Amino acid sequence: MYGAPVNHSTTREFILAGLSEIPDLQLLLFIVFLCIYIVTLIGNMFMIVAYKLSPNLQTPMYFFLANFSFLEICYISSTVPKMLSGFTAGHKTISVNGCLVQMFFFLLLGGTECYMLASMAYDRYVAICHPLLYFNIMNKGACIRLIVGSWLIGTVNSLIHTVLTFTLTFCGSTRIDHFYCDVPPLLKLACSDTWINETVLHVMCGCVILGSFLLTLTSYTLIISSILNIHLISGRNKVFSTCSSHVMVVIIFYGSATFMYFRPKLSYGTGQDRFISIMYAVIAPLLNPFIYSLRNQQVKDAVRKLIYIIIGTHNRNTCFF
């Protein structure tokens, strides 16, 4: 059935190849990715709650970080639950409508993350290069506009790709050589001309991925220039510590996403695609709370205080009963 030719008008479902088709690995992969998913949800939720409950974190930097954590929860939830169900199912199928919805939200969240990272880089630029004007420039209205703008760009990007992809004719195999519905593997299944889709994919990725990366790179170029003017080593170390966490997230996300989307259609569907996708769709959201918390004393203090509150509440409830 994997290679059964079908017409798009009668196609009701696709078959997801998943991460591995070796039966003996399915249970192990299910356990591993279930643990990753749970840890990611808990870690990012802790970041959000810590921001909400800690007065010393009520700054633009942590406002962006809390929003970024919420985005990461949504991002990993767009792919991993379906992947987990595939590990326990005999046939890893997804309906055409389900595939459309998954693609839309995955691209929406991915595009939003690109400009959220750029906004966070701009926030660090203002904080380091214009410290006296920081709270005037990064006021509440400006922060909200940057967040809303990121979501709007992600929405437009996702709508364009999703509409163009699902107007194609799929008359060949229904097997998607991936663990979720994405543009590149679906283009490889299309039997109609995909030149427009590929062109739009590269142009939009240039605008969304490279555009936001250049904005991020510009911010950090100016930051580095400012750091070099700091004569005290302790001052330089403090600035580097503030920015290094964000840089690590940027490298993981942009490096893997660029490899995935800036290639010709003939190179889609290789075994590398699934591994690369895991990096930005699963591993990056997992690392986010650890990268930011382990290198930030304020976040560590806030999370520690939150844990004490939870433990204290649990102990009081236990004593009551």
N, C-alpha and C positions, 0 to 999 in steps of 0.2 A: 504493500500500500504506500510505502514511502515515496516511490517514484511515480505514482499514478497521475496521469495527465488530467487536469481539470481546468475548467474555465472559471474565470473570476466571478461570473454571475451565479455559478452554482457552488462555488467554494464556501463551505460553512466553517471550516477549521483548518488550522495549520498544525504541523507537528514540530515541536521544539526539540532539537537534538540534545539540549542540556549540556552540562559540563563534561560528562563522561557517559558512555554507553556500556561500560563494563558492569554487569549486574552486581558483582561482589563489592563494588565501591559505593553503591548507592546509599547504603545504611551509614557508612562512614562519612560520606559527604553530607548527608542529611544532618548528622550530629554536629559536624564541624560548622556548617553554615547556620544551623539553628543557634548554636552558641554565639557565633559572630553577630547574628541578628539581635539576640537578646542583649548582649553586651553593648552593642551600638545604641539600641533604644535607651537602655538604662544610663549609659554614659552621657548621651546628648540631653536626656531629660534632666539629669543632675545639673548640667550646665545651665539649662533654662531656669530651673527652680532656684539654683544658687544666685543667678542674676536677679530674679524677682524678690528674693528674701534678704539679699545682702545690700545694705545702704552704701557700702564702700565700692560696690560694683556698678553704681548708677551713673555710668559715664558712656559717651558714644561708643568707645571701643567695645565695651561689654554688651551694649545694645546690639551692635552688629554681630557679636559672637553668639548671643542668644538667638537671634534670627537665623544665623547660619546653622546653629544646632537644630532648630526646627526644620530647616530646609533639608538637612542631612537625614533626619528621621523620615521625612516624606520621600526623599530620593532613594534610600535603600529599600523602603517599603514598596516602591514601584516595581521592583524586580525579584527580591529575595523570597517573599511568600509564595509566588508562583513557582519559583525554582525549587523550593522545599517540597511543594506538592508534587512536582515532577519526579523527585527522588523516590517517592512512595507509590507512584502510579505506573501501571504497565505501559501505557501510551501517554507521552508527554504532549498532549494536545492543548490548543488554545483556539477559541472561536475567532472568526474574523473580526467581530466587534470587540472582543476582548483584546485582540492584538492591536487594534486601532487605539483603544483606550490606553493600553500599556505604553505604546509608542508615544502617544500625545503627552502623557504625564512624565515619562522619562525624559523626553526632549525638553519639555517645559522646565523641569527641575534642573536639568543639566545646564541649559542656557541661563537660567536664573543664577545658578551657582557661579558661572563665569563672571558675571557682573557684580555679584555679591563679593567675590574675592577682590575685584577691582575697587569696589567701594571701601573695603577694609584696608586696602593698600593706600588709598587716598586719605583715609582717616589717620593712618600712621604717618603719612607725609606731613599732614597739617600739624599733628601733635609734635613732631620732631623738628620740622623746619619753621613752623610759626606757632610756638608754644603759647605766646601771650595772646594770640588771637584764636586759639583753638576752640574755646567754648562759644565764641561769637560766630565762627565759620561753621563749626559742626553743631549747630543748635538742633533742637528737636525737629523742627520743620525740615531742615536740610537732610537729616538722617532718614526721616520718613520718605522724603522724595527719592533718595538714593535706593532705598529698599523697594519702593513701589516701581521705580524705573527699572530695576533689575527684573522684577516679576513681569512687567510689561514686555520687555525685550524677550524674555524666555517664552512668553505666551505667543508672541508674533512668530518667533522662530519655529516653535513647535507646530503651530497651525499650518504654516507654509509647507513644512516637510510632510506632515501627516496627510494633508489634503492631496498633495502631489503624489505621494506614495500609493495611496488607496484609490487613485484614479487609474492606476496601471492595470494591465490585464495579466493575470497569473494563470497560465495554461500549461505549465510544466509540473515539476515536483512541488508538493506542498510542504516539504521538509525544510525548516529554517535551521541553518547550520549555526545555531547560537542558543543561549539559554534564556533569551528574552527577545521581544520584537524590536528590532532596530532598523534604521534605514538601509545601511549597506547590505546585510544579508537578504533583505526583502528585494532589493534591486536586482540581486543575482537570480532571484526566482522569476522575475518578470519576463514575459515573452514579447512585450511591446517595447518600443524604443525608449530608452532611459536617459538619453543624452540631456534632456532638459533637467531631469531629476539630479543627475550627476553634476551638471553645471551649477544648479541652484544649491546643491549640497556644499560644493566647494566655496561658492560665493558667500553663502550664509555662515558657513563655518569660519570663513575669513573674517566676516564682520563680528561674529559672536565670540569665537575662540581666540583668534589672533588679535581682534580688536581689543577685547578685554585684557588679553595678555600684554599688549603694547601699553595700555593704560597702566597696568600693574607694574610693568618694567620701567616706565617713565617715573612713576612714584618712587620706586626703589633706587633708581639712578640718582634722583634728587636727594633721597635720604642718605645714600652712600656719600655723595658730595658733601652733605652737611656733617656727616660723621667724621669725615677726614679733617674737618676744621675744628673738631673737638680735641684739645690737647691732652686732657686728662684721660688716662687709660681706663679708669673706673667709669667715667662718663661714656666712653665708647662701648665698653662691655655692657653697660645698662641698656644702651640703645640697641645693640646687636641682639641682646636677650629678648627685648621687646618685639623685634621684627622676625627673629629666626623661626619662630613657630609658624607664622603666616607663610613664610618663604617655603618651608617644608611642605605645607599643604598645597601651595601653588605648584611646586615642582611635580608632585605626585599626580595632581589632577590634570594640569595642562599637558604634561609629557605624554601620559597615556591617551588622553582624548585626542591630541593632535595626531598621534600615530594611527588611531582608529579611523578618523574621518577624512584625512588628506591623502587618499590613495585611489588609484583607478579601480573600477569595478572588478576587473579580472583578478585582483589580489584579495578580494573579499572571501570570507569563508575559510581562511586558513586556521590551523589550530591555535596560532598565536592570538587570534581575535578574542577568544574566550578568556584567555589569561589576562590580556591587556584590559578588557572590559571589567574583569574582576577588580583590577587595581583602582579604577576611578568610580565604579558603581558600588563596590562593597568595601574594599580596604580603606579607601579615603574617608568615608563616613565613620568607619570603626576607629581610625586613628585620630580623628578630629578632637574629641574630648581629651584624649591622653596627651596629644601634642601641646594643646593649649594649657592644660592644667599642670602638667609636669614641669613646665618651664615658666610658670607664672605663680608667684607666691600668693597673690591676692585670691586667685581662683582656688588654689589648694586650701587656703584658710576658709574660704566660703564653703567649699564642698565638705571639708572636715566638720565645720559647724553644722551643716545640714545633716550629715551622718549622725552626729551626736544628738540632734533634735529627734531624728527618726528612732534611734536606739532608745532615747529617753522616753519617748511616747510609747514605744512598744513595752518597755519595762513597767511604766505606769499602768498600762492596760492589763498586763500580766498580773500585777499585784492586785488590781481591782477585782479580777475574776478569781 
